[in-house]
Amino acid sequence: MELSLNQWYKVLAPRPVVLISTVNLKGVSNAAPFSFVMPCSTEPPLVIFASDPDHHTVKNILETKDFVVNIPDREILKELWICAKDFPAGVSEIKKAGLTEEKSTKVKSPGIKECLAHFECKLFKKYLAGDHLLIVGKILQAYVRDEYFPGGKYLITRANPLMHIGGNEFGLLGKVIKAK
Ligand SMILES: Cc1cc2nc3c(=O)[nH]c(=O)nc-3n(C[C@H](O)[C@H](O)[C@H](O)COP(=O)(O)O)c2cc1C
């Protein structure tokens, strides 16, 4: 069947979902889920995500020039869903969701303690692409929970990161298969 042009991205799924945490100039934190996200360079290490330009996340990043990409697991799906709500500017979704802010090493934006990995990013570039703003972050510092990365191998089935299917539907990885 032919896909209508406002439906195609629903088939480019599931997508990893991240929680992006930021802070405004008054020091109020913010967090929101994003699934239009991908790595875009290894040297320098760059990550890119696409956001509606009106999101508070974007406003904060343009003010402070930094953000943290946090990887959530299935344990905090309920909290992630609260972070997706449209709270007024200046209200911290991290606090509303009962999540814990963690001081970052290299950036002003806090990380989210309950997440399994954190990438501290400095704004590298931004581009307007259609109705979304592409935010490119240079990763200054990255952390993952020890038990999910023993000997440099990511144990993804143990980590159980959330993947976004669409709306309020999320997927989890069933099994890992190997190419021969
Ligand atoms: C799983 C999930 C993924 C989302 N992905 C995106 C995305 O990639 N880009 C975007 O602009 N909004 C996305 N949203 C919507 C924002 O998270 C939502 O509008 C949020 O309230 C924005 O918060 P903010 O204004 O505090 O930045 C997503 C929502 C959910 C639940």
The ligand as a MOL file (V3000), in Angstrom:
LIG
                    3D

  0  0  0     0  0            999 V3000
M  V30 BEGIN CTAB
M  V30 COUNTS 31 33 0 0 0
M  V30 BEGIN ATOM
M  V30 1 C 8.4730 8.7350 23.3100 0
M  V30 2 C 8.3920 10.1740 22.8670 0
M  V30 3 C 9.2750 10.6330 21.9070 0
M  V30 4 C 9.2440 11.9790 21.4920 0
M  V30 5 N 10.1190 12.4000 20.5450 0
M  V30 6 C 10.1240 13.6920 20.1590 0
M  V30 7 C 11.0710 14.1290 19.1800 0
M  V30 8 O 11.9190 13.3810 18.6970 0
M  V30 9 N 11.0250 15.4580 18.8310 0
M  V30 10 C 10.1320 16.3310 19.3740 0
M  V30 11 O 10.1400 17.5190 19.0160 0
M  V30 12 N 9.2410 15.9410 20.3240 0
M  V30 13 C 9.2170 14.6370 20.7320 0
M  V30 14 N 8.3310 14.2200 21.6790 0
M  V30 15 C 7.4400 15.1970 22.3140 0
M  V30 16 C 8.1110 15.9410 23.4840 0
M  V30 17 O 8.7700 15.0650 24.3760 0
M  V30 18 C 7.0290 16.7090 24.2950 0
M  V30 19 O 6.3520 17.6010 23.4330 0
M  V30 20 C 7.5850 17.4480 25.4870 0
M  V30 21 O 6.5200 17.9980 26.2360 0
M  V30 22 C 8.5350 18.5840 25.1500 0
M  V30 23 O 8.9650 19.1010 26.3800 0
M  V30 24 P 9.7100 20.4950 26.5880 0
M  V30 25 O 8.8290 21.5870 26.0380 0
M  V30 26 O 9.8890 20.5800 28.0790 0
M  V30 27 O 11.0170 20.4190 25.8480 0
M  V30 28 C 8.3070 12.8760 22.0730 0
M  V30 29 C 7.4080 12.3970 23.0470 0
M  V30 30 C 7.4500 11.0600 23.4280 0
M  V30 31 C 6.4920 10.5730 24.4640 0
M  V30 END ATOM
M  V30 BEGIN BOND
M  V30 1 1 1 2
M  V30 2 1 2 3
M  V30 3 2 2 30
M  V30 4 2 3 4
M  V30 5 1 4 5
M  V30 6 1 4 28
M  V30 7 2 5 6
M  V30 8 1 6 7
M  V30 9 1 6 13
M  V30 10 2 7 8
M  V30 11 1 7 9
M  V30 12 1 9 10
M  V30 13 2 10 11
M  V30 14 1 10 12
M  V30 15 2 12 13
M  V30 16 1 13 14
M  V30 17 1 14 15
M  V30 18 1 14 28
M  V30 19 1 15 16
M  V30 20 1 16 17
M  V30 21 1 16 18
M  V30 22 1 18 19
M  V30 23 1 18 20
M  V30 24 1 20 21
M  V30 25 1 20 22
M  V30 26 1 22 23
M  V30 27 1 23 24
M  V30 28 2 24 25
M  V30 29 1 24 26
M  V30 30 1 24 27
M  V30 31 2 28 29
M  V30 32 1 29 30
M  V30 33 1 30 31
M  V30 END BOND
M  V30 END CTAB
M  END
